[in-house]
Amino acid sequence: MNKIKVLVIDDSALIRGVMREIINSHPDLEVVGQAPDPIAARDLIKQLNPDVLTLDVEMPRMNGLEFLEKLMRLRPMPVVMVSTLTEKGNEVTLKALELGAVDFITKPRIGVMDGLNDLVYEIGDKIRAAARAHVRRHVIDHAGVTAPQPMAGHFLHTTEKLIFVGSSTGGTEALKEFLSRMPATAPGVLIAQHMPESFTNSFAQRLNTLSAMTVKEAGHNERVLPGHAYVAPGHSHLLVKKSGAYYYTELSKADPVNRHRPSVDVLFNSAAELAGPNAVGVIMTGMGKDGAQGLLAMRQAKAYTIAQDEASCVVFGMPKAAIDLGAAMEVAALNDIAGRVMERLGRRA
């Protein structure tokens, strides 16, 4: 079996040692090199040709973002960022994902060794997913926010129609693309994105600046309004509930499902039960199978369901699992999904 070759880039010798030990504990992964900064890493990349880089953000001589931007422009390859759990760290990590990093690992501010050792399986999974990811050359977009899709029909003035979206690895950029194409008058959107709780509010705020819709981190028992998108907080499952003619959000601290909280399956199953044919379900890029069974339940409840295609996914795991189950009525490229959703809602209206 050919092992996945990993290059660890971090200015801390302690972190490099811990990461090496964790990564090498997986039989299919191997640290082939370590670098204290991006300048040293450049030569090692040429010598070792690693499959995946783990990259710290704060480093001397050249910071991680600057190096990532150059790397993804000149020699695109899978990168997993290693960031600190701080507000500033959140913003930098989201920027790294925008620049083309596949995923990120959060290291604690204190108790670093124990904290990273608690993430043994997560680190392994994320490196494996990165090795399989579709990595593209990063091009700086000077055009700004994509023009929203035109809307048809008169359903926009009610909360009857709802859109449910699930994503994981690669989902931060996929959601940005999807929401940037949605008009301010679109039906309410409920989103489950696999993400730590310290990141979801910053992520929602970032999406809000890029979308004509109002995007926010979901609270408990909020009425779902047209023109609004609700991102599940990283500490809770997001569900939909109904009271009279209106839909509301519900947050739950129930156990993780498919190892995730928020879980896409939990969101989609609530949509199948309470929204049925008034719902649209969208499953996008992500590792694993979370959301596949829930999307099937939505389709069986007469909802319209759509999966992102392999070519436009960073990781095709979740959409593929849904497609294999027969849960998706349609498969579409990422930049076509918003248009297909709007067209279908217009038809149903």
C-alpha positions in Angstrom: 0.0 0.0 0.0 1.4 3.4 -1.0 1.2 5.7 2.0 0.0 9.3 1.7 3.1 11.5 2.0 2.7 14.5 4.3 5.0 17.6 4.7 4.5 19.4 8.1 5.2 23.1 8.1 5.2 24.8 11.5 7.6 27.1 13.3 7.2 25.2 16.5 9.4 22.2 16.9 7.0 20.9 19.5 4.0 21.0 17.1 6.0 19.5 14.3 7.0 16.6 16.6 3.4 16.0 17.8 2.0 16.2 14.3 4.6 13.7 13.0 3.8 11.3 15.8 0.0 11.6 15.2 0.2 11.3 11.4 2.7 8.4 11.5 0.3 6.5 13.9 -2.0 6.0 10.9 -0.7 3.0 8.8 -1.6 4.7 5.5 0.0 8.1 6.3 3.6 9.1 6.6 5.4 12.4 7.4 8.2 12.6 4.8 9.5 16.0 5.9 9.2 18.9 8.3 9.9 22.6 7.7 10.0 25.5 10.2 8.8 28.1 7.7 7.6 28.4 4.1 11.0 29.3 2.7 12.4 26.0 3.9 9.3 24.2 2.8 9.7 25.3 -0.9 12.8 23.2 -1.3 11.3 20.2 0.5 8.2 20.3 -1.7 10.5 20.0 -4.8 12.6 17.3 -3.2 9.9 15.2 -1.6 6.8 15.8 -3.8 4.4 15.3 -0.9 0.7 14.5 -1.4 -0.5 16.9 1.4 0.9 19.8 3.3 -0.1 20.8 6.8 0.5 24.5 7.1 0.6 26.8 10.2 -0.7 30.3 9.8 1.6 32.4 12.0 5.3 31.8 11.0 8.4 33.9 10.5 9.9 34.9 7.2 6.6 34.4 5.4 3.2 33.9 6.9 1.0 30.9 6.0 -1.5 32.9 4.0 1.1 34.6 1.8 2.7 31.2 1.2 -0.7 29.5 0.5 -1.6 32.2 -2.1 1.7 31.8 -4.0 1.4 28.0 -3.8 -2.1 27.7 -5.1 -1.3 30.1 -7.9 1.9 28.5 -9.0 1.8 24.8 -7.8 -1.6 23.9 -6.6 -1.7 21.0 -4.1 -3.8 19.8 -1.1 -3.2 21.9 2.0 -4.7 21.4 5.5 -4.3 24.5 7.6 -3.4 24.3 11.3 -4.9 27.3 13.1 -5.4 28.6 16.7 -8.8 28.9 18.2 -9.0 32.6 18.4 -11.3 35.2 16.7 -8.3 36.4 14.6 -7.4 32.8 13.8 -11.0 32.2 12.6 -10.9 35.0 10.1 -7.5 33.9 8.9 -8.6 30.3 8.5 -11.7 31.3 6.5 -9.4 33.4 4.3 -7.2 30.4 3.8 -10.1 28.3 2.7 -11.0 31.0 0.2 -7.4 30.9 -1.1 -7.7 27.1 -1.8 -6.9 25.2 1.4 -8.9 22.0 1.5 -9.6 22.0 5.3 -8.3 23.1 8.6 -7.3 21.6 12.0 -7.7 23.8 15.1 -5.0 23.6 17.7 -5.9 24.7 21.3 -4.3 27.7 22.8 -3.3 25.8 25.9 -2.5 22.1 26.4 -1.4 21.8 22.8 0.0 18.3 23.0 -3.0 16.8 24.7 -5.4 18.8 22.5 -3.8 17.6 19.3 -3.6 14.1 20.5 -7.4 14.2 21.1 -7.7 14.9 17.4 -5.9 11.8 16.1 -8.7 10.4 14.1 -9.9 13.8 12.8 -6.4 14.7 11.6 -6.1 11.4 9.8 -9.5 11.8 8.2 -8.8 15.3 7.0 -5.4 14.4 5.5 -7.0 11.5 3.7 -9.7 13.7 2.3 -7.2 16.3 1.3 -5.2 13.7 -0.6 -8.3 12.8 -2.7 -9.5 16.4 -3.1 -9.9 18.2 -6.4 -7.4 21.1 -6.0 -7.6 23.9 -8.5 -5.3 26.8 -9.3 -6.4 29.8 -7.3 -7.4 32.8 -9.4 -8.1 36.1 -7.7 -11.6 37.2 -8.5 -11.9 40.9 -9.2 -15.5 40.7 -10.5 -17.0 40.8 -7.0 -20.2 39.0 -6.0 -22.0 36.9 -8.6 -25.2 38.3 -9.9 -28.2 36.7 -8.1 -30.6 34.4 -10.1 -33.8 36.0 -11.3 -36.9 34.7 -9.5 -40.3 33.7 -10.8 -43.6 33.2 -9.2 -45.3 34.8 -6.2 -44.2 32.4 -3.5 -41.6 34.8 -2.3 -44.0 36.6 0.0 -44.7 33.5 2.2 -42.5 31.2 4.2 -44.2 28.1 2.6 -41.1 27.2 0.5 -37.8 26.4 2.2 -34.3 25.4 1.0 -32.1 23.0 3.0 -28.4 22.7 2.3 -25.8 20.4 3.7 -22.0 20.4 3.1 -18.7 19.6 4.7 -15.1 19.6 3.3 -15.0 22.3 0.7 -18.3 23.6 1.8 -17.3 27.1 2.9 -16.5 28.1 -0.7 -19.4 26.1 -2.2 -21.8 27.8 0.1 -20.4 31.2 -0.8 -20.9 30.4 -4.5 -24.4 29.2 -3.9 -25.6 32.0 -1.7 -24.0 34.7 -3.8 -26.3 33.6 -6.6 -29.5 33.8 -4.5 -31.6 36.9 -4.6 -32.6 38.9 -1.6 -36.2 37.6 -2.0 -35.4 33.9 -2.0 -37.2 31.5 0.3 -35.5 30.9 3.7 -32.4 28.7 3.6 -31.3 26.4 6.4 -27.7 25.2 6.3 -25.7 22.5 8.1 -22.0 22.9 7.5 -19.6 20.7 9.4 -17.5 23.3 11.3 -16.3 23.9 14.9 -18.6 26.2 17.0 -15.9 28.9 17.3 -16.1 29.4 13.5 -19.8 29.3 12.5 -20.6 32.9 13.6 -17.6 34.3 11.8 -18.5 32.2 8.7 -22.1 33.4 8.7 -20.9 37.0 9.0 -18.5 36.5 6.1 -21.3 35.0 3.9 -23.6 37.9 4.9 -21.1 40.4 3.2 -21.1 38.3 0.0 -24.8 37.6 -0.4 -27.9 39.6 -1.2 -29.6 37.5 1.4 -29.3 38.2 5.1 -27.1 35.4 6.5 -26.7 34.7 10.2 -25.9 32.0 12.7 -29.1 30.3 13.6 -30.6 30.8 17.0 -33.3 28.7 18.7 -36.9 29.2 17.9 -36.4 31.9 15.2 -39.1 32.3 12.6 -37.6 31.3 9.2 -38.0 34.4 7.0 -37.7 34.8 3.2 -34.5 36.4 2.2 -32.7 34.9 5.2 -30.2 32.1 5.5 -29.5 30.4 8.8 -26.2 28.6 9.4 -26.3 25.9 12.1 -24.0 26.8 15.1 -21.1 24.4 15.5 -22.4 23.2 18.9 -25.9 22.1 17.9 -28.0 20.3 15.4 -30.3 22.5 13.4 -33.9 21.3 12.7 -37.0 23.0 11.3 -40.3 22.9 13.2 -43.7 24.3 12.3 -46.3 26.3 14.2 -49.4 27.2 12.3 -48.5 28.5 8.8 -44.9 29.4 9.8 -41.6 27.5 10.1 -39.1 28.0 12.9 -35.6 27.0 13.7 -34.9 24.5 16.5 -31.4 23.8 18.0 -30.6 20.5 19.7 -27.6 19.3 21.7 -28.5 15.7 21.1 -25.6 13.3 20.4 -23.6 13.7 17.2 -25.0 11.8 14.2 -22.5 10.3 11.7 -19.9 11.8 14.1 -21.2 15.3 13.5 -23.1 18.0 15.3 -24.5 19.7 13.4 -25.5 16.8 11.2 -26.9 17.2 7.7 -29.0 14.1 8.2 -30.7 15.6 11.2 -31.6 18.8 9.3 -32.8 16.9 6.2 -34.9 14.4 8.2 -36.7 17.3 9.9 -37.3 18.8 6.5 -38.7 15.5 5.2 -41.1 15.3 8.2 -42.3 18.8 8.4 -41.8 20.5 5.0 -42.2 17.7 2.6 -43.1 18.9 -0.9 -42.5 22.5 0.2 -38.8 21.8 0.6 -35.8 21.7 -1.7 -32.8 19.7 -0.5 -29.2 20.4 -1.7 -26.2 18.2 -0.8 -22.8 19.6 -1.6 -19.1 18.8 -1.4 -18.0 16.9 1.7 -16.3 13.9 3.2 -18.3 10.9 4.4 -22.0 10.0 4.1 -23.8 12.5 6.3 -26.9 13.8 4.6 -27.4 10.9 2.1 -30.1 9.1 4.1 -31.7 12.5 5.0 -31.8 13.6 1.3 -33.4 10.2 0.4 -36.1 10.9 3.1 -36.7 14.3 1.6 -37.1 12.8 -1.9 -39.5 10.2 -0.5 -41.5 13.0 1.1 -41.9 14.7 -2.4 -39.2 17.3 -1.9 -37.0 18.3 -4.9 -33.5 17.1 -4.3 -30.2 18.0 -6.0 -26.6 16.9 -5.5 -23.4 18.7 -6.6 -21.5 16.9 -9.4 -18.1 15.3 -8.9 -16.2 17.7 -11.2 -17.1 20.8 -9.1 -16.7 19.1 -5.7 -13.6 19.4 -3.6 -14.5 16.0 -2.0 -17.2 14.0 -3.7 -18.0 11.8 -0.7 -21.4 13.2 0.5 -23.0 13.8 -2.9 -21.8 10.4 -4.2 -23.3 8.7 -1.2 -26.6 10.4 -1.9 -26.5 9.7 -5.6 -25.7 6.0 -5.0 -28.8 5.8 -2.7 -31.0 7.3 -5.4 -31.7 10.3 -3.2 -30.8 13.0 -5.8 -33.4 13.8 -8.4 -30.8 15.9 -10.2 -27.0 16.3 -10.3 -25.5 19.7 -11.2 -22.3 21.7 -11.2 -21.9 24.0 -8.3 -22.4 27.2 -10.3 -25.7 25.8 -11.8 -27.3 24.7 -8.5 -28.8 28.0 -7.5 -30.4 28.5 -10.9 -31.8 25.0 -10.9 -33.2 25.5 -7.4 -34.8 28.8 -8.4 -36.3 27.4 -11.6 -37.8 24.5 -9.7 -39.3 26.7 -7.0 -40.7 29.0 -9.7 -42.3 26.0 -11.4 -43.8 24.7 -8.2 -45.3 28.1 -7.4 
